[in-house]
Amino acid sequence: MQFKSPQFRRAVAGGVLILAALGGGAAGAEPVANVMDAAKAQQQPMLDTLRDLVGIESGSRDVEGVEQIAALVADKLKAMGGSVQIIKPTDVFRMGDTPESIGPMVHAEFKGKGSKKIMLIAHMDTVYRNGMLKDQPFRVDGDRAYGLGIADDKQGVALVIHTVALLQKLNFDDFGTLTVLFNGDEEISSPGARSTITRLGSDQDAVFSFEGGGTHGDLRLATSGIGAAYLTVEGRTSHAGSRPEGGVNALYELSHQILQLDDLSKPEDGLKLNWTVAQAGTNRNVIPGHASAQADARALRVGDFDALEKALQERIKNKLLPESKVAMKFEVRRPPLEATPASRALANYGKDIYQRELGMSINVLDRATGGGTDAAFAALKARGPVIEGFGVNGFGAHSNAAEYIEVKTIVPRMYLASRMIMDICGGKAPMGQ
């Protein structure tokens, strides 16, 4: 039953309703009073944490800045009694644009008296260059909190910290372990953190990722995987005017290769391959001896990338110029996140909490709407559901627009995460197992 009256909505917003049914849970029609009160009490502390996080520039390649963020959040987690480590990545998956030095991770564990294992993840790095903070400092204006990197993903880091704080204020420790993992390389495809995320994710009963909920606050169960193809051609230079026949034109061969690879996209199946960058030649009067191109690849299923790479390697054997040398390198920058029956069941349980206890709508998206999430690494070997999009609503990530979050969504999102953790630990939430 839905409660849609204006009176009910005002009451929920004011947080003055009390629990009407014993045990609460998603079967109730009102927020659990003590959880709602605790979430409201954490709103201003979370904004204070966001002010501190935004005040430190932490672009993915700014290792010093990421280290400062890591030290700040590690101290907060230690103060709450967590067993905390700052981990410098050693198992690095090196891609074409991976920097030599990569920022650290913060790994914290809280031990409880129960049996369920739950992991909360977010990332500390941003896409921005040093010096841009002066144009987007932290500020609160009405229902919006602005700041560089605030939506992607400093709100996620802060929301995780204060969700843990909320549970502690309620003396809730019915979990076996509550694991927190923040990484500093998400915006460069997590070359240093991916193996850790996958390893820890494989041992969890549930994983919640706190990327922003966007303008609509959707929970996401699927994202496209991201791949990259690097095509190189070695030919032979020669004078383009007096002796072109002495050369092996790498540009001709590159063009041939791109054209014969053009039909590998299958958009109807979610598999996309688009050539986006090409380089060849040095001078107008020189037959180019080297050429290269890069392609962006997207897929909905983990196995699709394996099949695509195999097809690419087979196709390039067909050459226009027999004397040319053609090579292909394919890298999976991120695997797809695939929806599972378990993730659907748990996400829909959360949707029910949001609608019935808060009177608010939320969508569960089980088809890919974009690429790039660490939740996909957590899901690679997961034995439990993995859900993305627990962060607050916001706008402006990766753009020149003023990046902001909606303050009014802090309490509902913290309430949702806390309630789901509590019900998982209490055996009330469907886990698909």
ZAKEMI-170586 format. One record per residue (C-alpha): residue number from 0; x, y, z; residue in three letters. Coordinates in nm, 4 decimals, decimal comma, m for minus. Layout:
REM ZAKEMI-170586
    n        c1        c2        c3  res
  NUM         X         Y         Z  ALA
...
END
This chain:
REM ZAKEMI-170586
    n        c1        c2        c3  res
    0    0,0000    0,0000    0,0000  MET
    1    0,1369    0,3446   m0,0955  GLN
    2    0,0882    0,6519    0,1215  PHE
    3    0,0776    0,9528   m0,1057  LYS
    4   m0,1070    1,2156    0,0946  SER
    5    0,0617    1,5546    0,1390  PRO
    6    0,0274    1,5127    0,5155  GLN
    7    0,2189    1,1862    0,5110  PHE
    8    0,4969    1,3264    0,2937  ARG
    9    0,5378    1,6297    0,5204  ARG
   10    0,5552    1,4020    0,8203  ALA
   11    0,8235    1,1868    0,6624  VAL
   12    1,0254    1,4925    0,5626  ALA
   13    1,0062    1,6222    0,9145  GLY
   14    1,1142    1,2905    1,0588  GLY
   15    0,8430    1,2969    1,3250  VAL
   16    0,6717    0,9676    1,2518  LEU
   17    0,7242    0,6796    1,4908  ILE
   18    0,7369    0,3109    1,4145  LEU
   19    0,3861    0,1703    1,4139  ALA
   20    0,4576   m0,1986    1,3853  ALA
   21    0,6846   m0,4135    1,5972  LEU
   22    1,0057   m0,5119    1,4204  GLY
   23    0,9721   m0,2417    1,1554  GLY
   24    1,1333   m0,3637    0,8350  GLY
   25    1,0211   m0,3156    0,4815  ALA
   26    0,6751   m0,4400    0,5745  ALA
   27    0,6089   m0,1177    0,7660  GLY
   28    0,4640    0,1976    0,6149  ALA
   29    0,6702    0,4465    0,8116  GLU
   30    1,0407    0,5058    0,8688  PRO
   31    1,2060    0,3251    1,1566  VAL
   32    1,2209    0,6133    1,4016  ALA
   33    1,5619    0,5632    1,5576  ASN
   34    1,7279    0,5017    1,2198  VAL
   35    1,5680    0,8138    1,0744  MET
   36    1,6707    1,0235    1,3744  ASP
   37    2,0255    0,8928    1,3547  ALA
   38    2,0432    0,9670    0,9812  ALA
   39    1,9216    1,3217    1,0374  LYS
   40    2,1819    1,3681    1,3093  ALA
   41    2,4568    1,2660    1,0631  GLN
   42    2,3639    1,5147    0,7905  GLN
   43    2,5638    1,8121    0,9185  GLN
   44    2,8650    1,6001    1,0182  PRO
   45    2,8628    1,4544    0,6663  MET
   46    2,8595    1,8026    0,5154  LEU
   47    3,1533    1,8912    0,7401  ASP
   48    3,3394    1,5851    0,6144  THR
   49    3,2588    1,6831    0,2554  LEU
   50    3,4003    2,0291    0,3180  ARG
   51    3,7270    1,8688    0,4305  ASP
   52    3,7363    1,6211    0,1404  LEU
   53    3,6612    1,8807   m0,1260  VAL
   54    3,9289    2,1041    0,0252  GLY
   55    4,1967    1,8547   m0,0832  ILE
   56    4,2570    1,8233   m0,4562  GLU
   57    4,2933    1,4564   m0,5443  SER
   58    4,3166    1,3957   m0,9163  GLY
   59    4,4035    1,0353   m0,9995  SER
   60    4,7570    1,1333   m1,1054  ARG
   61    4,8072    1,3580   m0,8033  ASP
   62    4,9376    1,0863   m0,5729  VAL
   63    5,0226    1,3344   m0,2973  GLU
   64    4,6663    1,4661   m0,2954  GLY
   65    4,5183    1,1154   m0,2866  VAL
   66    4,7537    1,0322    0,0005  GLU
   67    4,6232    1,3334    0,1937  GLN
   68    4,2635    1,2204    0,1407  ILE
   69    4,3577    0,8665    0,2444  ALA
   70    4,5173    0,9878    0,5678  ALA
   71    4,2100    1,1960    0,6500  LEU
   72    3,9564    0,9177    0,6000  VAL
   73    4,1813    0,6578    0,7656  ALA
   74    4,1909    0,8724    1,0789  ASP
   75    3,8123    0,8997    1,0795  LYS
   76    3,7688    0,5234    1,0447  LEU
   77    4,0276    0,4550    1,3151  LYS
   78    3,8472    0,6931    1,5494  ALA
   79    3,5372    0,4756    1,5048  MET
   80    3,7284    0,1670    1,6130  GLY
   81    3,7980    0,0134    1,2741  GLY
   82    4,1023   m0,1933    1,1926  SER
   83    4,2486    0,0337    0,9247  VAL
   84    4,5244   m0,0002    0,6668  GLN
   85    4,6492    0,2420    0,4049  ILE
   86    4,7573    0,0148    0,1203  ILE
   87    4,9961    0,1148   m0,1558  LYS
   88    4,9099   m0,0854   m0,4693  PRO
   89    5,1673   m0,3443   m0,5700  THR
   90    4,9687   m0,5696   m0,8042  ASP
   91    4,9222   m0,3132   m1,0817  VAL
   92    4,7432   m0,3938   m1,4081  PHE
   93    4,9295   m0,1671   m1,6469  ARG
   94    4,7376   m0,0211   m1,9385  MET
   95    4,8393    0,2210   m2,2101  GLY
   96    4,7810    0,5271   m1,9929  ASP
   97    4,8623    0,3901   m1,6474  THR
   98    5,0905    0,6318   m1,4582  PRO
   99    5,4081    0,5095   m1,2962  GLU
  100    5,2855    0,5979   m0,9478  SER
  101    4,9326    0,5221   m0,8235  ILE
  102    4,7484    0,6514   m0,5171  GLY
  103    4,6742    0,4312   m0,2144  PRO
  104    4,3673    0,2486   m0,0913  MET
  105    4,2121    0,2695    0,2542  VAL
  106    4,0890   m0,0654    0,3873  HIS
  107    3,8953   m0,0795    0,7144  ALA
  108    3,7179   m0,3632    0,8904  GLU
  109    3,4671   m0,3481    1,1719  PHE
  110    3,4021   m0,6717    1,3585  LYS
  111    3,0542   m0,7553    1,4863  GLY
  112    2,8786   m1,0357    1,6656  LYS
  113    2,6878   m1,1693    1,3649  GLY
  114    2,7833   m1,3712    1,0597  SER
  115    2,7088   m1,1614    0,7498  LYS
  116    2,9902   m0,9940    0,5589  LYS
  117    2,9104   m0,6650    0,3865  ILE
  118    3,1450   m0,4340    0,1947  MET
  119    3,0969   m0,0641    0,1185  LEU
  120    3,3106    0,0911   m0,1566  ILE
  121    3,3747    0,4392   m0,2980  ALA
  122    3,6698    0,6212   m0,4546  HIS
  123    3,8783    0,9144   m0,3387  MET
  124    4,0237    1,0347   m0,6703  ASP
  125    3,8757    1,2763   m0,9224  THR
  126    3,9265    1,3580   m1,2912  VAL
  127    4,0390    1,7151   m1,2268  TYR
  128    4,3794    1,8808   m1,2594  ARG
  129    4,5499    2,0606   m0,9750  ASN
  130    4,4552    2,4251   m0,9449  GLY
  131    4,0907    2,3851   m1,0431  MET
  132    3,9647    2,3859   m0,6838  LEU
  133    3,9806    2,7642   m0,6668  LYS
  134    3,6970    2,7813   m0,9203  ASP
  135    3,4795    2,5227   m0,7413  GLN
  136    3,5393    2,5476   m0,3654  PRO
  137    3,3021    2,3842   m0,1208  PHE
  138    2,9890    2,5828   m0,0479  ARG
  139    2,6280    2,5180    0,0449  VAL
  140    2,3647    2,7184   m0,1369  ASP
  141    2,0081    2,6270   m0,0487  GLY
  142    1,9552    2,2546   m0,1075  ASP
  143    2,2786    2,2134   m0,3017  ARG
  144    2,6307    2,1561   m0,1776  ALA
  145    2,8888    2,2484   m0,4396  TYR
  146    3,2522    2,1555   m0,4792  GLY
  147    3,5119    2,0011   m0,7067  LEU
  148    3,4623    1,6257   m0,7143  GLY
  149    3,1758    1,6403   m0,4652  ILE
  150    2,9387    1,4262   m0,6733  ALA
  151    3,2034    1,1904   m0,8106  ASP
  152    3,2825    1,0556   m0,5647  ASP
  153    3,3623    1,2466   m0,2472  LYS
  154    2,9988    1,2260   m0,1464  GLN
  155    3,0344    0,8469   m0,1655  GLY
  156    3,3348    0,8456    0,0670  VAL
  157    3,1581    1,0719    0,3147  ALA
  158    2,8328    0,8756    0,2947  LEU
  159    3,0092    0,5488    0,3737  VAL
  160    3,1897    0,7022    0,6717  ILE
  161    2,8710    0,8443    0,8171  HIS
  162    2,6647    0,5342    0,7484  THR
  163    2,9152    0,3451    0,9636  VAL
  164    2,8898    0,6233    1,2214  ALA
  165    2,5101    0,5958    1,2159  LEU
  166    2,5224    0,2218    1,2841  LEU
  167    2,7625    0,2806    1,5711  GLN
  168    2,5347    0,5446    1,7255  LYS
  169    2,2606    0,2822    1,7240  LEU
  170    2,4988    0,0270    1,8779  ASN
  171    2,4295   m0,1978    1,5806  PHE
  172    2,6905   m0,4707    1,5422  ASP
  173    2,4910   m0,7676    1,4172  ASP
  174    2,7210   m0,8080    1,1166  PHE
  175    3,0157   m1,0450    1,1045  GLY
  176    3,2404   m0,7920    0,9323  THR
  177    3,1618   m0,4545    0,7837  LEU
  178    3,4368   m0,3787    0,5332  THR
  179    3,5116   m0,0352    0,3904  VAL
  180    3,7348    0,0087    0,0868  LEU
  181    3,8245    0,3425   m0,0695  PHE
  182    4,0587    0,3514   m0,3691  ASN
  183    4,2498    0,6335   m0,5323  GLY
  184    4,2618    0,5241   m0,8954  ASP
  185    3,9032    0,4699   m1,0092  GLU
  186    3,9087    0,7468   m1,2682  GLU
  187    4,2011    0,5785   m1,4473  ILE
  188    4,0286    0,2377   m1,4508  SER
  189    4,1563    0,1189   m1,1107  SER
  190    4,4836   m0,0395   m1,2247  PRO
  191    4,6127   m0,0737   m0,8689  GLY
  192    4,2905   m0,1457   m0,6817  ALA
  193    4,1084   m0,3887   m0,9104  ARG
  194    4,2677   m0,7055   m0,7747  SER
  195    4,1990   m0,5993   m0,4146  THR
  196    3,8374   m0,5099   m0,4909  ILE
  197    3,7844   m0,8464   m0,6610  THR
  198    3,9542   m1,0417   m0,3822  ARG
  199    3,7592   m0,8730   m0,1042  LEU
  200    3,4347   m0,8779   m0,3033  GLY
  201    3,4536   m1,2549   m0,3452  SER
  202    3,4200   m1,3051    0,0307  ASP
  203    3,1160   m1,0820    0,0887  GLN
  204    2,7489   m1,1581    0,1325  ASP
  205    2,6731   m0,8203   m0,0286  ALA
  206    2,8636   m0,5276   m0,1783  VAL
  207    2,7256   m0,1730   m0,1981  PHE
  208    2,9012    0,0804   m0,4204  SER
  209    2,8466    0,4474   m0,3429  PHE
  210    2,8878    0,6127   m0,6799  GLU
  211    2,6445    0,9013   m0,7109  GLY
  212    2,2826    0,8309   m0,7852  GLY
  213    2,2726    1,0953   m1,0594  GLY
  214    1,9804    1,3313   m1,0886  THR
  215    1,7244    1,0518   m1,0380  HIS
  216    1,8933    0,8440   m0,7684  GLY
  217    1,8697    0,5103   m0,9475  ASP
  218    2,0143    0,1883   m0,8114  LEU
  219    2,2127    0,0170   m1,0865  ARG
  220    2,2715   m0,3541   m1,1347  LEU
  221    2,4429   m0,3449   m1,4744  ALA
  222    2,6970   m0,1257   m1,6480  THR
  223    2,8822   m0,1669   m1,9744  SER
  224    3,2350   m0,2951   m1,9617  GLY
  225    3,5053   m0,0757   m2,1094  ILE
  226    3,7780   m0,2073   m2,3369  GLY
  227    4,0408   m0,0519   m2,5591  ALA
  228    4,2052   m0,1753   m2,8775  ALA
  229    4,5464   m0,0471   m2,9893  TYR
  230    4,6337   m0,1140   m3,3537  LEU
  231    4,9885   m0,0492   m3,4768  THR
  232    5,1331   m0,0805   m3,8272  VAL
  233    5,5014   m0,0775   m3,9164  GLU
  234    5,5847   m0,0059   m4,2786  GLY
  235    5,8862    0,1529   m4,4460  ARG
  236    5,9543    0,5181   m4,5176  THR
  237    6,0595    0,6453   m4,8567  SER
  238    6,0507    0,9680   m5,0576  HIS
  239    5,6904    1,0246   m5,1636  ALA
  240    5,7907    1,2018   m5,4822  GLY
  241    6,1012    1,0373   m5,6214  SER
  242    6,0704    0,6812   m5,4905  ARG
  243    5,7261    0,6000   m5,3377  PRO
  244    5,7536    0,2410   m5,4587  GLU
  245    6,0419    0,1894   m5,2159  GLY
  246    5,8180    0,2458   m4,9174  GLY
  247    5,5542    0,0398   m4,7411  VAL
  248    5,2734    0,2823   m4,6670  ASN
  249    5,1650    0,2254   m4,3076  ALA
  250    4,8744    0,4649   m4,3518  LEU
  251    4,7312    0,2570   m4,6360  TYR
  252    4,7590   m0,0589   m4,4276  GLU
  253    4,6053    0,1108   m4,1240  LEU
  254    4,3105    0,2298   m4,3341  SER
  255    4,2607   m0,1214   m4,4698  HIS
  256    4,2664   m0,2692   m4,1233  GLN
  257    4,0170   m0,0225   m3,9765  ILE
  258    3,7755   m0,0763   m4,2643  LEU
  259    3,7871   m0,4550   m4,2339  GLN
  260    3,7336   m0,4350   m3,8568  LEU
  261    3,4358   m0,2052   m3,8890  ASP
  262    3,1689   m0,4776   m3,8785  ASP
  263    3,2692   m0,6234   m3,5394  LEU
  264    3,0288   m0,3951   m3,3548  SER
  265    2,6964   m0,5532   m3,2609  LYS
  266    2,5018   m0,2675   m3,1025  PRO
  267    2,1865   m0,4776   m3,0807  GLU
  268    2,3766   m0,7055   m2,8398  ASP
  269    2,5446   m0,4215   m2,6530  GLY
  270    2,8854   m0,4856   m2,8141  LEU
  271    3,0386   m0,1688   m2,9585  LYS
  272    3,3761   m0,1059   m3,1212  LEU
  273    3,4464    0,2469   m3,2419  ASN
  274    3,7791    0,3697   m3,3787  TRP
  275    3,8382    0,7095   m3,2246  THR
  276    4,2086    0,8043   m3,2543  VAL
  277    4,4523    0,7635   m3,5461  ALA
  278    4,8032    0,8847   m3,6195  GLN
  279    5,0288    0,8427   m3,9207  ALA
  280    5,3123    1,0134   m4,1011  GLY
  281    5,5640    1,2856   m4,0231  THR
  282    5,5912    1,4921   m4,3421  ASN
  283    5,3825    1,5463   m4,6547  ARG
  284    5,6586    1,4198   m4,8822  ASN
  285    5,7446    1,1038   m4,6842  VAL
  286    5,5692    0,7676   m4,7231  ILE
  287    5,4640    0,6953   m4,3622  PRO
  288    5,6503    0,4086   m4,2019  GLY
  289    5,4403    0,3978   m3,8857  HIS
  290    5,0697    0,4339   m3,8138  ALA
  291    4,8477    0,3639   m3,5164  SER
  292    4,4876    0,3806   m3,4083  ALA
  293    4,2855    0,3322   m3,0916  GLN
  294    3,9314    0,2084   m3,0468  ALA
  295    3,6835    0,2289   m2,7626  ASP
  296    3,5030   m0,0977   m2,6895  ALA
  297    3,1906   m0,1589   m2,4794  ARG
  298    3,0247   m0,4862   m2,3823  ALA
  299    2,7424   m0,6076   m2,1590  LEU
  300    2,8886   m0,9505   m2,0803  ARG
  301    3,2304   m1,0466   m1,9551  VAL
  302    3,2732   m1,3127   m2,2258  GLY
  303    3,2026   m1,0668   m2,5085  ASP
  304    3,5431   m0,9040   m2,4679  PHE
  305    3,7198   m1,2390   m2,5017  ASP
  306    3,5348   m1,3100   m2,8255  ALA
  307    3,6048   m0,9593   m2,9571  LEU
  308    3,9769   m0,9843   m2,8905  GLU
  309    3,9930   m1,3213   m3,0645  LYS
  310    3,8134   m1,1779   m3,3701  ALA
  311    4,0447   m0,8765   m3,3828  LEU
  312    4,3584   m1,0879   m3,3704  GLN
  313    4,2269   m1,3135   m3,6461  GLU
  314    4,1170   m1,0313   m3,8768  ARG
  315    4,4465   m0,8399   m3,8760  ILE
  316    4,6175   m1,1376   m4,0375  LYS
  317    4,4511   m1,0292   m4,3635  ASN
  318    4,6851   m0,7553   m4,4817  LYS
  319    4,6708   m0,5165   m4,7774  LEU
  320    5,0512   m0,4807   m4,7915  LEU
  321    5,2272   m0,8110   m4,7267  PRO
  322    5,5516   m0,6409   m4,6167  GLU
  323    5,3801   m0,4438   m4,3392  SER
  324    5,3796   m0,5605   m3,9803  LYS
  325    5,0473   m0,5337   m3,8001  VAL
  326    4,9956   m0,5803   m3,4257  ALA
  327    4,6908   m0,5564   m3,2033  MET
  328    4,6797   m0,5082   m2,8262  LYS
  329    4,3467   m0,5362   m2,6459  PHE
  330    4,2901   m0,4448   m2,2837  GLU
  331    3,9855   m0,4794   m2,0619  VAL
  332    3,9828   m0,1546   m1,8723  ARG
  333    3,6701   m0,2546   m1,6833  ARG
  334    3,4559   m0,5655   m1,7033  PRO
  335    3,0797   m0,5251   m1,7344  PRO
  336    2,8652   m0,5377   m1,4249  LEU
  337    2,5964   m0,7961   m1,4945  GLU
  338    2,2636   m0,8109   m1,3121  ALA
  339    2,1947   m1,1345   m1,1256  THR
  340    1,8816   m1,2769   m0,9630  PRO
  341    2,0395   m1,2067   m0,6245  ALA
  342    2,1169   m0,8422   m0,7030  SER
  343    1,7677   m0,7908   m0,8470  ARG
  344    1,6036   m0,9345   m0,5368  ALA
  345    1,8072   m0,7264   m0,2934  LEU
  346    1,7813   m0,4033   m0,4957  ALA
  347    1,4039   m0,4404   m0,5235  ASN
  348    1,3908   m0,4959   m0,1476  TYR
  349    1,5692   m0,1621   m0,1111  GLY
  350    1,3255   m0,0021   m0,3539  LYS
  351    1,0414   m0,1260   m0,1340  ASP
  352    1,2023    0,0275    0,1758  ILE
  353    1,2440    0,3593   m0,0038  TYR
  354    0,8860    0,3684   m0,1246  GLN
  355    0,7022    0,2275    0,1739  ARG
  356    0,9028    0,3699    0,4617  GLU
  357    1,0015    0,7049    0,3110  LEU
  358    0,7260    0,7599    0,0560  GLY
  359    0,9917    0,8232   m0,2095  MET
  360    1,0379    0,6641   m0,5502  SER
  361    1,3543    0,4958   m0,6700  ILE
  362    1,4295    0,3024   m0,9871  ASN
  363    1,6241   m0,0218   m1,0150  VAL
  364    1,8049   m0,0378   m1,3486  LEU
  365    1,9104   m0,3877   m1,4522  ASP
  366    2,0210   m0,2995   m1,8038  ARG
  367    2,3487   m0,1220   m1,8676  ALA
  368    2,3216    0,2555   m1,8916  THR
  369    2,6900    0,3405   m1,9080  GLY
  370    3,0361    0,2136   m1,8376  GLY
  371    3,2866    0,2372   m1,5623  GLY
  372    3,2293    0,1188   m1,2079  THR
  373    3,4412   m0,0549   m0,9473  ASP
  374    3,1316   m0,2568   m0,8605  ALA
  375    3,2132   m0,4631   m1,1706  ALA
  376    3,5455   m0,5699   m1,0195  PHE
  377    3,3706   m0,6583   m0,6942  ALA
  378    3,1212   m0,8702   m0,8881  ALA
  379    3,3754   m1,0731   m1,0897  LEU
  380    3,3990   m1,3494   m0,8286  LYS
  381    3,1215   m1,2406   m0,5950  ALA
  382    2,9103   m1,4977   m0,4114  ARG
  383    2,6494   m1,2393   m0,3135  GLY
  384    2,4659   m0,9441   m0,4731  PRO
  385    2,6509   m0,6314   m0,5859  VAL
  386    2,4563   m0,3060   m0,6183  ILE
  387    2,5772    0,0260   m0,7583  GLU
  388    2,4389    0,3770   m0,7069  GLY
  389    2,3965    0,4134   m0,3299  PHE
  390    2,5336    0,7667   m0,3424  GLY
  391    2,3291    1,0825   m0,3104  VAL
  392    2,1720    1,2646   m0,6034  ASN
  393    2,3914    1,5138   m0,7832  GLY
  394    2,5018    1,6660   m1,1103  PHE
  395    2,8045    1,8015   m1,2947  GLY
  396    3,0595    1,5219   m1,2667  ALA
  397    3,3356    1,5246   m1,5314  HIS
  398    3,2242    1,8589   m1,6693  SER
  399    3,2849    2,2305   m1,6535  ASN
  400    2,9480    2,2760   m1,4863  ALA
  401    2,9334    2,3571   m1,1170  ALA
  402    2,9352    2,0108   m0,9583  GLU
  403    2,6860    1,9655   m0,6779  TYR
  404    2,4889    1,7216   m0,4660  ILE
  405    2,1335    1,7563   m0,3398  GLU
  406    2,1485    1,7943    0,0375  VAL
  407    1,7920    1,6706    0,0811  LYS
  408    1,8961    1,3250   m0,0436  THR
  409    2,1643    1,2704    0,2231  ILE
  410    1,9257    1,1466    0,4914  VAL
  411    1,7189    0,9161    0,2650  PRO
  412    2,0290    0,7539    0,1116  ARG
  413    2,1937    0,7032    0,4491  MET
  414    1,8681    0,5634    0,5827  TYR
  415    1,8415    0,3238    0,2873  LEU
  416    2,1963    0,1904    0,3190  ALA
  417    2,1620    0,1486    0,6949  SER
  418    1,8253   m0,0261    0,6776  ARG
  419    1,9484   m0,2664    0,4116  MET
  420    2,2599   m0,3513    0,6120  ILE
  421    2,0468   m0,4121    0,9208  MET
  422    1,7981   m0,6339    0,7389  ASP
  423    2,0709   m0,8337    0,5654  ILE
  424    2,2292   m0,9011    0,9028  CYS
  425    1,8903   m0,9848    1,0537  GLY
  426    1,8070   m1,2349    0,7820  GLY
  427    1,5099   m1,0303    0,6578  LYS
  428    1,6476   m0,9243    0,3189  ALA
  429    1,6366   m1,1636    0,0204  PRO
  430    1,9915   m1,2598   m0,0759  MET
  431    1,9202   m1,5011   m0,3608  GLY
  432    2,1115   m1,7820   m0,1921  GLN
END
